[in-house]
Amino acid sequence: MGILDTEEPNNISAKPKPWEKIGDAFYPYIEVPIENKITTIVGANESGKSHLLSAIEKAITGEGIERRDFCRYSHFFTVKHNELKYPDFGTEWTNLTESDITCIRRIIEVPENVIFDRFLVFRNDRSNLNFYLPEKGDYRPYKINGAKRNINIEIQNLLPRILKIESSIALPPSVPIKKIVKIGEKNYLESKKFELLDQKQRNRIVDALDHFSDNPEVISKVRNLLGEKREQIDDKAVESVKAIVSALGEVNFSDDDKALREKKFELAYKLICEIAEVDTKALLDLTEAIKNGMQGYANGIIEKINRQLAIHLNFPNYWVQDRNFCLKVMARDYDLVFTITDRTGTEYSFDERSQGLRYFLSYFVQYRSHKSHSTKSEILLMDEPDAYLSSQAQQDLLKVFDLFADPGTNSHLTDPIQVIYVTHSPFLIDKNHAERIRVLQKGNEDEGTRVVKDAARNHYEPLRSSIGAYVGETTFIGNCNLMVEGLSDQILIAGVTTYLRARESPNLETLDLNQITIVPSGSASHIPYLVYLARGRDVEQPAVIVLLDSDKSGTEAKKQLLGKGGHHRRPLLREQFILQLGDIQQEFSLAEGNVNPNIEIEDIIPLTICIQATKFYLQEFLKVDESELSPLTEDLVLKKLSSQTILDALQESLGDLPTQDLQINKIGFARNVIRVVNEWSRKQDLSESQKDALQAFEKNFRALFKKLNTMQRRAQQKLTDERLSQKIQRRKKDFNARHPISARREDGFILLDEIEGILETNTENESIKEIEAIKAAIQNLRRDYKLDVDTNKAIDEYSGFQKGLERIKYAGLLASQEESNEQAMLEEALKTSEDTRSDESEIDGLVEVDNGQNLDESTKNTGNSAKNDTSKKPNLHK
């Protein structure tokens, strides 16, 4: 792709591949491996991310290749006479079908005895095509069969089709009904030009016509020199006529504006006619009904369209911010107008909602309306889809990418589509699949673009630099926050989750790292205060669940969470959202002889794995020779295990070794546990004890994650329950609808009594301070308007009473948002938290990245199971 690897020629052991030699010079390509399903390209500005997407498209299609595609530092970017060149593009393709292989044999002269499962094709100087097949550790060039006609068509039929989601196209607020019909029926000619205009254009015409209706004298008959009368139009009228003509002719739109407008209308057509399956003839019936004043018939058609949208779009399943979201249309003059109803039951126009929702909806419509190609595979390219989306919407978009790459049995897609996208955002990096990330980095001066190899082993520092944000755990931003005692717990949980997902464990027995934020607290003693900071002060409380060891400090932390020492003398967290490992101890397979009831998370790791992880850690960090650790055996540790944790037994066992003063670091131990299970899972010659250990390891953590999953669902479900303020608002709204002008004191008394009843049923879910504030507002309102005196009388100053009802709704909100001195307390708590990590602070730079849900070296090969996918996988050469 015109990008050369500037480092490889300096590697004396590097062997040039056939396509990397030009004359006697060595010009190695940069290779960008692409995942079978989804690949995430990240990098700093001008690092070559968008250039990569363009290169993929040009390498496949051969179209649009220009000299400007050279990087400016390329040796071949020149203006010298007779030396002008075009950049070269190369791709490698794997996972070939029998049909693919047959097609390749037709294109190039491959002997029948040559067996191959991949091929490389290069576009040199735009039109020259060169094929290579791997052969005995090298690559053999093959000529294209010159006798074959239409060779370019053959090649294009072999390579995938490029699919793009237009990231700059949003669903329009409204669309002319006849425009939808015209898109669906190319031969439909009965619409008038006026009916195809958008609302702004029609308004311009109406405003111009008003000039004539207000000034009928602008057209007058005058006598010329020959005595004949002729019509004359004044200058202002001429300007009005010009405005009408320009609106009808769309002369104020540039070609780009027209193209963008047409794409928006086509998106509306796909939504209404392709996804909702609305017949264009029904739309013509709608226009006739509106034209003839048949409002009931028109409303009936609109109701049916909205029902079709609700059935077929199924949008709330993918827009998690509001499960009550509903997209509807209404008819207005010549247009269908899109409206949105949210969880409050309020209806909004598109212009009244954020752009993010419109753009996400547009991306979703493009997904739902896409039809798989009948004979070719497809590759979806998308450049910076995060531009218009909120952090949560970006997380929702990851689900849409998964729908493309891995369509289910009920999907409208018949074949998987490979997805490659570029992003700057940490929220579009799938933490469940670290192996999908490719980091591009721009070197100094003429070094150009390079691919950061094994980004996980480099602790993702290039990734952090590339996106300009810390790719790790940000406290209290997740849909659900899992509070754990320390960083080692976080590393274990995230690492095991990635491991189990690579082993295709059921979703109920793993965690979704994009939907749960693992928050290390420093120690069990800090968890109650961190829970208080997350939930104790605001009306909108995030979902929080807690995992504790069953030791003394874990039990004390649980006691504080459930005690009355919390905010407003109430528990900080309900018991159903707190899990101590001992609570499900019977579901674990623990080491033989381990009868210690005070289990920690390390205790559910089989001893065989613990010993190997300890050895790896000591060899890696303390440079202890492997032979010195041979006395560390299961028998030695089991003798010390009966009444203490596995880590304590391991530490005591290390004291018996000849090498003295060996210490286990919990974070280093946790990282190496993940290394062990990943390495063992890829081996073919495991011993029986190793196989048993892996099985027990998976069983234990699947049981733990299944319980945490249940807790997460319960915590998030609680957030979706109707809030106290919403219940009060609903009662108030019903009351005002029944009594718009006045009401009796009796009616007001009953309303306030009903609200007090709501308060009594919400004591478990709402802040005591909030409830007391609402009760005080009710008492004031009842007293000020004498609602329990002469109850048959009308309420005096009814408008004031209605304002009082509004104050009741907000009384609790205001009470919960009172200022406090808790910020100073937070800073002090964080300082204390840092002090407790003295043995961990020295490797904080390494740990920061592991906070990103196990973005470490052990995950880089977890995507191997995806190689069984039958879709083609390009290994791009730049």
Summary of the structure (lengths in Angstrom):
residues: 878
radius of gyration: 34.2
end to end distance: 4.4
largest distance: 128.0
contacts: 2717
relative contact order: 0.10
helix: 50%
strand: 14%
